[in-house]
Amino acid sequence: MKNKKALYTLLTANAISQFAQGISMLAIPWYFAKQLGEASFFATFYAIATFATLFWGLYAGTLIDKFPRKNIFLGLCAVSFTVLALVSGYGFFAGAVPMTLVALVFCFTIFNYNIHYPTLYAFGQEITEKENYGKTNSLLEVIGQTTNVLSGAMAIVLIEGLDIHVLDYHLQIEAWSIQKIFALDASTYLVAMALIKSIKYIPTVEKVAVSKENAWVRLKEGVQFLKSNPLIFHFGNASYTVFIFVLITTHLLWPMYIDQHLQVEGDIYASTKVLYALGAVISGFFITKLLKLMNTVVAVILLMTIATVAFTLLSVSQNVMVLLGLGIFFGVSNAGVRILRVTYLFNHIPNHVIGRSNSVFQSINIFLRSAFIGLFSFDFFSEGSNIIWAFVIAAAATLLSIVPLVVYYKRLVGREKLTSN
């Protein structure tokens, strides 16, 4: 691999910022659900913020294809540091962070996700030879989810505190305030910026002249590519469903499920996220072995079926151990589908148009996500154990998304074989 050092530096920078970011994104939903008792408000806000990213996501894709991906990362780190540092600084000065500013950080992070991850994958494609796409995507997932394991474990300590007595040894760590968590988050962006600044690489894809038209015209070029390649469009959308509902589950449904349905504490929420990330790491290591037994489309269908079963079991269970066990299966299925999906798209979408093509997928994803979050924000789902119906809906939607993969199975597999040859 020509750009091995550049890729590892990129992954390291991403892991460092993702570590603290993961703690923040665990702390904020629990902060609203448990400390403020505002789970319904948070769900409504989450829906509005997600829908707002629909328009940002479309524009972000045009930026990814227009500007150097390295420069985009540097800009993101600078803006993220500024936002987190200002909110944290206000919290230290005032003694607390107002609910509106906590919500603002969550909203900003969602906006950040919508350009950060597409840029990460586009940059990864740009510095990776085609024959190494699968390995690179597995590496992205393994390192990313390993970071999530560590940030989830740290979140358990920082959200709830720690008090351990072993023989004569006593370890006590006070729970952190939200402003301290935000300060940690902000500091990591400075480290990530320094690492990204040092990256030197040789592009492995042919340079294509960037359109100088406005963002709307450039976006239409991405739409036109997918209209000309409907199989890619169908595969890209269908395989995105697990991600939609796993994201809603981890940020919104699990805190409500744990607090209202299981009636246990925040350490269970953080532990479930740790096990989810552990499952994703396992998936990253073994996904290439799975592909030796079956093709990409069958593997995606299998993993989506696992997610469907997991959502169904959550809807009929009231057992903490079942939740913890299913956390692993959610990690395996979501990470596996993501690796397979991104690799398939890398192989079928040219690098110069991948940002805009991903924007189309992402916009559809955001629209559906905001619609379901809006649905789950109704008071009905925050009353007693009614949250289980959200998982019934998630299971049904995931099952329906398998249908187009089955319908277009032969053509999808035929295209995959044609590309591999």
N, C-alpha and C positions, 0 to 999 in steps of 0.2 A: 504494500500500500504506500503510495507516494507521499501522502499527507498524514501519516500516522501521528506525528508529533502535534500537528495542527488539530487533528480530530480529538486527541486526548486532552489537549489544552482546552478546547471548546467544551468537552464533557466535564472537565474539572470545574471550569467557571460556572457552568450550568448547575452542577451539583451543589456548589457552595451557596449560590443564591437560592436554589430550590430548597435547601435544608431549612433555612430560616423562614422562607415563604410558606413552606409546608406547616410549620408551627403556627404561623399567623392564621392560615386558612383552616386549621383545626380549632384554634382558640376562639375565633370570631363566631362561628355558628353556635358553639357551646356557650359562649358568653351571652348571646341573645336568648338561647333556649333555657338555660339554667339560672344564670345570675340575674338577668333582666326579666325573665318570664315573658319574652316577646317573640315566641317562635312563629306566630302567625304574621306579625309585622315583618319579621326577617324574611319569611317566605314570599310575602308580597313585594318587598324591596328587591329580593333576589330575582323575581320574575321580571320586574321593570328594568333592572340593571342588565339582565341577560338579553332582553328584547332590544335595549339600546345598543348593545354590541352588534346587532344585526347590520346596522349601517356602517359602523366602524370596521367590522370584519371584512365587508366588501371592499372598503377603501384600503385596508391594511394589505390585502393581497396584491393590489397594484403597486404599493410601495416596495413589497418584497421582491417583485420582478423588475423594479426600476432602479433601486439603489443597492450598493454592495451590502451583502448580508452582515458582514462584520461591522459596518458603520451603523446599521440598524440596531445591532446588539449594544453597541457603545451608547447610543442615544437612549435606549430603553433602560440601561443601568443607571445613567445619569438622572433621568426623570424619576425612576423608581426610588433612588436614594433620596432625592429632594422631597418627594411626597411623604415617604415614611419618616424621614428625619423631622420634617415640619410638624407632622401630627404627633409624633413621639415627644418632640420638644414642647409642644403645647401641653401635652399631658403632664409632663414633669413640672412645668411652670404653674399650671392650674391645679395640680393634684389629682386630676382624673381626665380621661378622654371622653368627651360627650358621645352619646349614642350615634349622633349623626356623623361624627368623624370616624367612628369605628366602621359604620356602614360605608362611608366614603372609601376607606382603605380596601374593604372587601370589593366594592364596585371597581376601584382602580385596578385591583389585582385581576379581576375577570377581564377587564379591557386589556391588561398586559398579556394574559394568556392568549388572547385572540390574535396577537401579532408575534408573541415570543415563540410559541411552539411551531407555527407554520414556518417562521424564519429559521428555527433550529433544524427542522427537517429539510428545508430547501438548502441550507448551508451544508448539512450533512451529505445531501445528494451531490452538491457542487464539488465537494472535496473527496468524494469516494468513487472508485472505479465500479462500473456496473456489476461486475461479478461479486463485489463485496457489499452490495446493498443490504442483503439479508443479515449479514454479520453486523453491519453498522447499526441497523435498526434494532437488532437484538441487544447490542451494546448500549444504545440510547435508553432502551427500556430497562435493562438490568441495573445500570448505574442510577438512572432516575428513580427507580423503585427502591433500590437499596438506600438511597437518600431519604426516601419517604419512610422507610422502616426506622431509620435513625431519628428523623424529625418527629415521627409519631411517638417513639419512645421518649424523646425529650419533651414532647408536648404533655405526656402523662405527668411528668415531673413538674413542668412549669404551670400547667393549668390547675392541678389539684394539690401540688406540693408533695413532699416526701418525708416520711418519719419512720425510720427503721431502727429496731433494737435487735442486735445480734450479740448474745453474751454480754460483754461489758462495752460493746461498741455501739455508739448511737450516732446515726446520720440523720440530720434534719435539714430539709431545704424548704424554705417558704415558697408558697405559690407566687408567681410573678404577676405584676400588674400588666394590663394590656399595653401600656406605654413602654414598659421594659421589653416586651416581646417585639414591638414595632421597632425599637431602637436596634435590637439584634438583627432584625430583618434588614434594616437600612444599611448597617455596617457591611453586610455580606455583599451588597451591590458594588461597593467600592473595590473589594477584593476581586470580584468577577470582572469589573471594568479593566483592572490592571492586567489580568490574565488574557482577556480578549484582545486588548491593545497589542499584546506580544505575538499574536497569531500571524504566522507567515505561511502561505500555501500557494500551490499551483492548481488552478481549476482543472478538473478532469472531464468537464463537458465543454463542447464547442461553444464559443462565444457567439451570441446572436445579438444583432443590433436591437436595442431597446426602443420600443415605440415612443415617439415624442408627443403623441396625442394626449389629451386630457385623461383623467382617471376613468371617466365613464366609458370612453372609447376603448381604453386598455382593458377594462373589465369585460366589455362585450367580446373582446378577442378570446378571453377565457371561456365565456359562455358558448361561443361559437365552436371552440375546440370540443367541448363536451357534447354539443348537439351533433357534431360530426362523429362522435364516438359514444353512442348511447350505452354500449355495454359497460364502459368505464363508469358512466354516470349511474347506472343501476347498481353496480357493485359498490361504488364509493358511498352511495347513500344507504343501501341496505346494511352494509357492514359497519356503519356509524351508529346504529341504534343502541348497541350495548354501551358504547361510550356515553351516549345521551343519558341513559337511565342510571348508569353507575355514577356519573358525575352528580346527578340530582340526588342519588342515594347518599353519597359520601358527604355532601355539603348540606343537605336539607333533611332527608328522610331519616337517616340514622340517628341524629340528635333527638328528633321527635319520637322515634321508635323506642330508643333507649330510655328517654326520660318519661314518656307517657305510657308506653305499652309494657316495657320490661321493668320500669321504675327502679333503675340502678344509676350509678354515678358516672361521672365523666371519664374515669379511667377505663371503663368498658368501651366508650366511644373511641378513645385514643388507641386502645388495644386492638379493636376491630380494624382500625386503619392500619396499624402495624402489620396485622395478619394479612390484610388485603395486599399491602405492599410486598410482603413476603411471598404471597402467591404469584404476584406479578414477576418477582425476581426468578422464581422457579420456572415460570412460563418462558421468560427470556432465555434461560439456559437450555430448555428442552424443546423449544419450538422448531429448531432445525431438524431435530430427530423425528418430530411428528411429521414433518414434510417428506421424510424418507419413506413413510408408511402410506401417505396419501397426498393428493394435490392440494393446492391452496384453497380452492373453493370448498372442498369437503372438510378441510380443517376448520375453516371459518364457520361452516354450518354446525359442526360438532361443538365448537366453543360457544356459539350463540345458543345452542340447545342447553349446554351446561348452565349458562346465565339464566335462561328461562326457568329451568328447574330450581335454581337458587332463589330467584324472585318468588316463585310459588311456595317454596318451603318457608320463607320468611313470613308469608301471609298467613300460614296456618300454625306457626310456632309461637310460643311464649317462653322460650328457653334461652338463657344467655349463652350456653355452650353451643347451641345450634347457630346462633348469630356469629360467634367467634369462628366456628368451623367454616361457615359459608363465606366469611370474609376472605379466606384463602381461595375458595372457588371463584369468587368475583374477581379477585386479582389475576388468577390464572386465565379466566375467559377474556376479560377486558384487555389485558396486556397482550395475550396471544393474538386476538383479533386485530389489535392496533398494529402489531409488528407485521402480520400478514397483509393487512390492508395497505399500510404505507409502502411495503416492498412491492406489492402488486402495482400501486400507483406510480412508484418510481420507475418501474419497468415499462410503463405505458404512457407516461406524460413527460414531455420534454422539460428540462430544467427551466428554460426561459419562460414557460407558461404555467409552471406548477403553482406559483403563488396565487395567480388569479383563478386557476381551476380549484385549488383548495378553498378559495374564498367562496366559491359557489356552494361547495359541500358544506362549508362552515356556516354559511348563511341559512341554509336549509336546516342544519343542525340547531342553530341558535333559535330559529323561529319555532321549531318543535319543542326545544327545551324550555323556552319562555312560556309556551302554551301550557305545557305540563306542569311547570313550576307554578304558573298562575292558577291552574286547577287545584294543585295541592295546597295552595295558600288559603283556600276556603276554610272557614272555621270548622267545618265538618271533620277534616282530616286531623285537626289538632285537639279533638275531643276524645278522651279515653283511648280506646284501642282502635279507633277508626283508621289510623294510619296504615293498618294492614291492607286496606283497599287500594292504597297507592301501589303496593307491590303486586297486587292482582293486575292492575292496569299495566305495570311495567312488564310483567310476564306475558300478557296478551300482546302488547306492542312488539316485543322482541320476537315472539313466535310468528307474528304476521310478517315481520321483516325477513324471515328465512324464506318466505314464499318466492320472491323474485330470484333469489339465488338458486332455488330448485328449478324454477321455470326456465331460466337462462343458463342452466348448468352446463350443457354441452357446448354452447357457444363461448362461455367464459373459459372453460377448460381448453377449448380449441385455440383460443387467442393466447392463453398462457403458454401452451406448447409451441405455438408459432413464434412467440417472443424469445423463449428459451433456446430455440434453434437458431 
